[in-house]
Amino acid sequence: MRALSSVYGRTVLSWLVLIAPAALGCERVAAGEMIWIRLTSSVSTYNAKPGEPVHAVLTEDVTCGGDTLLPIGAAVRGTVQSVRKVGLGIKHETAALQITFTEISVAPDEILTVNAMVAGIDNAREEVVNGVVHGIRSTSTPQGRITSRLKYLPSLNPYPDLGLILFKATFPIFPEPEIYLPAGTDIELKLTEPLVNPLKARASMVSSQPTKTNEAEPSTLVSSWPRRSTTLAMASADIVNLAFIGSRQQVETAFRNAGWRQSDSFSRHTFLLNFYAFLNNSGYAQAPMRPFLLEGRPSDMNWEKSLNSYARRDHLRIWEWTQDEDSQTLWLSSSTHDNGASLSLKYREFVHHIDPEIDHERSKVIRDLNAAGCVESVSLVPRNNVANLTQNAIGDPVKTDRALAIVRLKDCHPVTPELASVPTTMPYKPGNTVFRYLRRQVLTFRSDIWRANIIYGSYDLVRMTVHQWRHRSALALAGNSVKTPDRN
């Protein structure tokens, strides 16, 4: 089987194809454009200081008018601008970190000056606002929210009930509030000033994008492939949006080199690990996935990638499908990005909610595999028999351009060793046991004084109501706006 060709480029790989007016040529990359990088050194609010350098590499080419300005693997240098650490929690409840990136090595003897700020951190529990990374509040855990919402709403006294004190003692899980970004963390940067086209670098660099293919498979063959997976109860689940061509070893090596891990099987032990990650607002790099079927068959592989958040992860299921005359195996896959998690009473298990824009996840998968040097070619095949707006099995809205990305794999040869590194998922606990105990008491007391009362409880109730109303509105929009029937 040959990889398919067609509309290769921007949608599939999220390459930064930045085209200026033809009359002027591509002279600069506009401010506001995004660049993906990967840290090669760790940074933390616990010990970082303003002025400290931060090192990273590009994980995708930056292109302009068809020219490669900055290639995958180019070294990126940033500087810590400001640090706010929690310490004992007396002054601050949350940490904050600001990093700006100012240099990219475009050639061995040439450094390009850039101005870029952090716009997002992939699969992080931290939030980014105006270039500043804001850490979590340790008391904003399921057990912490329960004690505030269920009992303290009608009371002005933060400590009225012995039972709630015992509840907190039953789950003495306290997430680490300091920010820790290990080497291997993927970060999205936003240009704050235009990037001038470096002509010398442009003339000497070779694009690291996968090769375009020249032969197309008959569309009737692609249209005959399954469009959606199903749950065990045969409810429509995820849309099939990826296909891989290569041996099992190539698939496994590609994802492993890209920093992905295979999921664990369901067991009592993995349930406890899930429960701990849920309460601790931390990551579980090999969390089990719900079993989905493709035309009645369970998946052959489940891969996922996370950082430090139980709620956020990249994940996909892969089914071995067919072989061609050259013994090239075709693997079909459905990829989605989880951006929320809850313990569902309806399903009696932990349930993840997905980002509706599944095309972004399709691009993320290909970007990771390409950065690991495992992609030979990519093509994008449109499918008119797939809905561009629908719902998944638990009712989350799903949006797509309907296309299937077909990726031909090769033996992996990463551009730089840093691009093949796997981000650490080990817990980060600065300070000794006594320090962490004192900090926990200070932060807990501080949170109870400010939040365990009827005033904050009323605000929290209104906030939850608005959030739920918006979620239901999105579901209603998805249910009423499906343009193409999507039945298995």
C-alpha positions in Angstrom: 0.0 0.0 0.0 1.2 3.4 -0.9 0.8 6.5 1.3 -1.8 8.8 -0.1 -1.3 12.3 -1.3 -3.5 15.3 -1.6 -3.8 18.2 0.7 -0.6 17.8 2.7 0.6 20.6 4.9 -0.8 23.1 7.4 -3.8 21.1 8.8 -1.9 17.9 9.2 1.3 19.0 10.8 0.3 22.5 12.1 3.4 23.7 10.4 3.9 27.5 10.6 3.4 28.3 6.9 3.5 32.0 7.0 3.0 33.7 3.6 3.4 37.4 3.0 1.9 39.1 0.0 3.5 37.8 -3.2 4.5 41.3 -4.4 6.7 41.9 -1.3 7.9 38.3 -0.8 8.2 36.6 2.5 10.2 39.2 4.5 9.0 38.4 8.1 6.9 36.2 10.3 4.2 38.3 11.8 3.9 38.9 15.6 1.3 36.6 17.2 2.4 33.4 15.3 3.0 30.3 17.3 6.2 28.1 17.6 6.5 24.8 19.3 9.6 24.0 21.4 10.8 21.3 23.8 12.8 22.1 27.0 16.2 20.5 27.2 16.8 21.8 30.8 14.4 21.8 33.7 13.1 24.9 35.4 11.2 25.3 38.7 9.9 28.1 40.9 11.5 26.4 43.9 15.1 27.3 42.9 14.9 29.4 39.7 16.1 33.1 39.8 15.5 36.0 37.4 18.1 36.1 34.7 18.7 32.3 34.7 19.0 30.8 31.2 16.4 28.2 29.9 17.3 25.9 27.0 15.1 24.2 24.4 14.9 23.0 20.8 12.3 23.5 18.1 10.0 20.6 17.5 8.7 21.7 14.1 10.1 23.8 11.2 9.2 27.5 11.0 8.5 28.2 7.4 7.9 31.3 5.4 6.7 31.3 1.8 7.8 27.8 1.3 11.3 28.4 2.7 12.5 26.8 5.9 13.6 29.7 8.2 14.1 27.6 11.4 14.4 23.8 11.3 13.4 21.2 13.7 16.2 20.8 16.3 17.4 24.4 16.2 18.6 25.5 19.7 16.3 28.0 21.5 17.4 30.1 24.5 15.3 31.9 27.0 15.6 33.7 30.2 13.6 33.6 33.5 12.1 37.0 33.9 10.3 36.6 37.2 9.7 34.0 39.8 7.0 33.8 42.6 7.5 30.8 44.9 5.0 29.6 47.4 7.6 28.8 50.1 5.7 28.3 53.4 2.6 29.8 51.9 2.4 32.8 54.2 2.6 35.4 51.4 1.5 33.4 48.3 -0.8 30.5 47.8 0.3 29.8 44.2 3.5 30.0 42.3 4.2 32.0 39.1 6.9 31.8 36.5 7.6 34.1 33.5 10.1 33.1 30.8 10.8 34.9 27.6 12.7 33.4 24.7 15.1 35.6 22.8 17.6 33.6 20.7 17.4 30.8 18.2 20.6 29.2 16.6 19.8 29.3 12.9 23.3 28.2 11.9 26.5 27.2 13.7 27.8 30.7 13.4 24.6 32.7 13.5 22.2 33.6 16.3 18.8 35.0 15.4 17.2 37.4 17.9 13.5 36.7 18.6 11.0 37.9 21.1 8.5 35.2 22.2 6.6 34.4 25.3 5.0 31.2 26.6 1.5 30.8 25.3 0.8 27.2 26.6 2.4 24.1 28.2 1.3 20.8 26.7 -0.7 18.6 29.2 0.3 20.8 32.2 -2.0 21.4 35.2 -0.6 25.0 35.3 -2.4 27.8 33.3 -0.7 30.4 31.2 -2.0 34.0 31.2 -0.3 36.7 29.2 3.0 34.8 29.2 3.0 34.0 32.9 2.8 30.4 34.1 0.5 30.2 37.1 0.7 27.2 39.4 -2.1 25.3 41.0 -3.6 26.0 44.5 -2.9 23.0 46.6 -6.2 23.2 48.4 -8.1 23.1 45.1 -8.5 19.3 45.2 -11.6 17.2 45.1 -11.4 16.6 48.8 -10.8 20.3 49.5 -13.7 21.4 47.3 -16.0 18.9 48.9 -15.3 20.2 52.4 -16.0 23.8 51.3 -19.1 23.2 49.1 -21.1 20.6 51.0 -21.0 21.9 54.6 -19.7 25.4 54.8 -22.3 27.1 52.6 -24.7 28.0 55.4 -21.9 28.8 57.9 -19.5 31.6 58.6 -17.4 29.3 60.8 -14.6 27.5 58.9 -14.3 24.7 61.5 -17.8 23.7 62.7 -17.8 20.0 62.1 -15.5 17.3 63.5 -16.6 14.9 60.7 -15.0 17.2 58.0 -11.8 17.4 59.9 -11.7 13.6 59.9 -12.5 13.6 56.2 -9.4 15.7 55.5 -7.4 13.3 57.7 -8.6 10.3 55.7 -7.3 11.8 52.4 -4.1 13.7 53.5 -3.1 14.2 49.9 -1.7 17.6 49.2 -0.5 18.5 45.7 2.9 20.2 45.2 2.2 23.9 44.6 5.5 24.9 43.1 5.9 24.8 39.3 8.3 22.2 37.9 8.8 21.9 34.2 11.3 19.0 33.5 13.4 18.5 30.4 11.2 17.1 27.6 8.3 19.5 28.4 6.6 20.8 25.2 5.8 24.5 25.2 4.0 26.7 22.7 5.5 30.1 22.1 3.9 33.2 20.8 5.9 35.8 18.8 5.6 39.2 20.5 7.5 40.9 17.7 7.8 40.1 13.9 10.6 37.6 13.1 12.7 39.0 10.2 13.5 36.4 7.5 17.2 35.4 8.0 18.3 35.1 4.3 21.6 33.4 5.2 20.0 30.7 7.3 17.2 30.2 4.7 19.6 29.5 2.0 21.6 26.9 4.0 18.9 24.9 5.8 17.0 21.8 4.7 13.4 21.3 5.7 12.7 18.5 8.2 9.1 18.1 7.1 8.1 14.7 5.8 8.1 14.1 2.0 5.0 14.8 0.0 3.7 11.7 -1.8 2.8 11.7 -5.5 0.4 8.7 -5.8 -3.1 8.6 -4.4 -5.1 5.6 -3.3 -8.6 5.3 -4.8 -11.0 7.3 -2.7 -13.3 4.3 -2.7 -10.8 2.3 -0.7 -10.5 5.0 2.0 -14.2 5.5 2.2 -14.6 1.7 2.9 -12.5 2.0 6.0 -14.4 2.4 9.4 -15.2 5.9 10.3 -15.7 5.6 14.1 -14.9 3.4 17.0 -17.6 2.2 19.4 -17.9 1.5 23.1 -18.6 -2.1 24.4 -22.3 -1.1 24.4 -21.9 -0.2 20.6 -22.4 3.6 21.2 -20.4 5.7 18.7 -17.2 6.8 20.3 -14.1 8.5 18.7 -13.6 9.3 15.0 -10.9 7.5 13.1 -8.6 10.4 12.0 -5.2 8.7 11.6 -3.7 5.8 9.7 -0.1 4.5 9.9 1.8 2.4 7.4 4.6 0.4 8.8 5.5 -2.7 10.9 4.4 -3.1 14.5 8.0 -2.5 15.5 8.1 0.8 13.6 4.9 1.9 15.2 6.0 1.0 18.7 9.5 2.5 18.3 8.0 5.7 16.8 5.7 6.4 19.7 8.3 5.3 22.3 10.9 7.7 20.8 8.3 10.5 20.7 7.8 10.2 24.5 4.5 8.3 24.4 3.7 5.3 26.7 1.4 2.3 26.4 -1.5 2.4 28.8 -1.9 0.0 31.8 -4.6 -2.6 32.0 -7.5 -2.1 34.4 -6.9 -3.6 37.8 -7.3 -2.8 41.5 -3.8 -1.4 41.6 -4.3 0.9 38.6 -7.7 2.0 40.1 -5.8 3.2 43.2 -3.2 4.9 41.1 -6.0 6.6 39.2 -7.7 7.7 42.4 -4.4 9.0 43.8 -3.6 11.0 40.7 -7.2 12.4 40.7 -7.0 13.5 44.3 -3.4 14.8 44.0 -4.0 16.7 40.7 -1.0 15.0 39.3 -0.2 12.8 36.2 -0.5 9.1 35.7 1.6 8.5 32.6 0.2 5.0 31.8 -3.4 5.5 33.0 -5.8 2.8 31.6 -8.1 3.6 28.7 -11.7 2.6 28.3 -11.9 -0.3 25.8 -13.2 0.8 22.4 -14.0 -1.4 19.4 -13.5 -1.0 15.7 -16.0 -3.1 13.8 -16.2 -5.3 16.9 -12.4 -5.6 17.4 -10.6 -4.3 20.5 -7.6 -2.1 19.9 -4.1 -3.6 19.4 -2.3 -0.8 21.1 -3.1 2.2 23.3 -0.7 5.1 23.5 -0.8 8.2 25.6 1.4 11.2 26.6 1.0 13.4 29.7 3.1 15.7 31.9 1.8 16.5 35.4 -2.0 16.5 35.0 -4.4 13.7 35.4 -7.1 15.6 33.5 -4.9 16.4 30.5 -3.3 14.0 28.2 -2.8 13.0 24.5 -4.1 9.5 23.8 -5.0 7.3 20.9 -6.0 3.7 20.2 -4.6 1.7 17.3 -6.1 -1.2 15.4 -4.1 -3.4 13.0 -6.2 -3.4 9.8 -4.8 -4.7 6.5 -1.6 -5.7 4.8 -0.7 -5.1 1.1 1.4 -7.0 -1.4 4.6 -5.5 0.1 3.7 -6.8 3.6 3.2 -3.2 4.8 0.7 -3.2 7.6 -2.0 -0.5 7.8 -3.0 0.6 11.3 -6.1 2.7 11.9 -6.3 5.0 14.9 -8.5 7.6 16.7 -6.7 10.3 18.5 -8.1 12.8 21.0 -6.8 15.2 23.7 -8.3 15.0 27.2 -8.8 18.3 28.9 -10.9 17.4 31.9 -11.6 14.5 34.2 -14.1 13.5 36.8 -15.3 10.5 38.8 -18.6 9.6 37.1 -21.4 8.0 39.1 -23.2 7.2 35.9 -20.4 5.2 34.5 -19.0 4.2 37.9 -15.5 5.0 36.8 -13.1 7.9 36.0 -14.2 9.7 32.9 -12.1 12.0 30.8 -13.6 14.8 28.7 -12.0 15.7 25.3 -11.0 18.9 23.5 -13.6 19.2 20.7 -11.0 20.2 18.1 -9.7 16.7 17.4 -7.8 17.9 14.3 -5.4 19.7 16.6 -4.6 16.3 18.3 -4.1 14.7 14.9 -1.5 17.4 14.2 0.1 16.9 17.6 0.6 13.2 17.0 2.3 13.8 13.6 4.4 16.6 15.0 5.7 14.4 17.8 6.5 11.4 15.5 8.2 13.7 13.0 10.3 15.4 15.7 11.5 11.9 16.6 12.6 11.4 13.0 10.1 8.5 12.4 7.9 9.9 9.5 8.7 9.4 5.9 5.6 11.0 4.3 2.2 12.3 5.2 -1.0 12.8 3.2 -4.5 14.1 4.1 -7.5 12.4 2.5 -10.9 14.1 2.7 -14.0 12.0 3.6 -17.4 13.3 2.8 -19.1 10.5 4.8 -17.8 11.8 8.1 -19.7 14.4 10.2 -17.8 17.6 10.9 -19.7 18.2 14.1 -20.9 15.4 16.3 -20.6 14.0 19.8 -18.7 11.2 21.4 -20.0 8.4 23.6 -20.3 10.6 26.8 -21.8 13.5 24.9 -18.8 15.8 24.5 -18.9 17.8 21.2 -16.5 16.8 18.5 -15.4 19.0 15.6 -13.3 17.9 12.6 -12.5 18.8 9.0 -13.5 15.2 8.2 -10.0 14.3 6.8 -8.0 11.2 7.5 -4.2 11.7 7.9 -2.1 8.8 6.5 1.4 8.6 7.9 4.1 6.3 6.3 6.6 5.5 9.0 10.4 4.8 8.7 13.2 3.8 11.0 13.6 6.6 13.5 16.6 9.0 13.2 16.0 12.1 15.4 17.5 15.4 14.3 19.0 15.9 17.8 19.1 13.6 20.9 16.9 16.1 22.8 14.0 15.4 20.5 14.0 11.8 21.5 13.9 12.4 25.2 11.0 11.3 27.3 9.7 13.8 29.8 9.9 12.8 33.4 6.7 12.0 35.3 8.3 11.6 38.7 6.7 13.6 41.5 8.6 16.8 42.5 8.6 17.5 46.2 11.0 20.3 47.2 11.9 20.6 50.8 11.9 18.1 53.6 8.9 16.4 55.3 8.8 19.0 58.1 8.8 21.9 55.6 6.0 20.4 53.6 3.9 19.6 56.7 4.2 23.2 57.9 3.3 24.6 54.4 0.3 22.3 54.2 -1.1 23.6 57.5 -0.5 27.3 56.5 -2.2 26.9 53.1 -5.1 24.8 54.5 -5.8 27.4 57.2 -5.5 30.2 54.8 -7.9 28.6 52.3 -10.5 27.8 54.9 -10.5 31.3 56.3 -11.0 32.8 52.8 -13.2 30.2 51.1 -15.1 28.1 53.7 -18.0 30.6 54.2 -21.3 31.4 52.7 -20.0 34.4 50.7 -17.4 32.4 48.8 -19.7 29.4 48.6 -22.4 31.5 46.8 -19.8 32.7 44.3 -18.6 29.2 43.7 -22.1 28.0 43.2 -22.8 30.7 40.6 -19.5 29.9 38.9 -20.3 26.1 38.7 -23.8 26.9 37.4 -22.4 29.1 34.6 -19.8 26.5 33.6 -22.5 23.7 33.5 -24.8 25.9 31.4 -22.0 26.6 28.9 -21.2 22.9 28.7 -24.9 22.0 28.0 -25.1 24.8 25.4 -22.1 23.3 23.6 -23.6 19.9 23.6 -26.9 21.2 22.3 -25.1 23.0 19.5 -23.3 19.8 18.6 -26.5 17.8 18.6 -28.4 20.3 16.4 -25.6 21.1 13.9 -24.4 17.8 12.5 -24.1 18.3 8.8 -23.4 14.7 7.7 -25.0 11.5 9.2 -22.3 9.4 10.9 -23.4 5.9 11.6 -21.2 2.8 11.9 
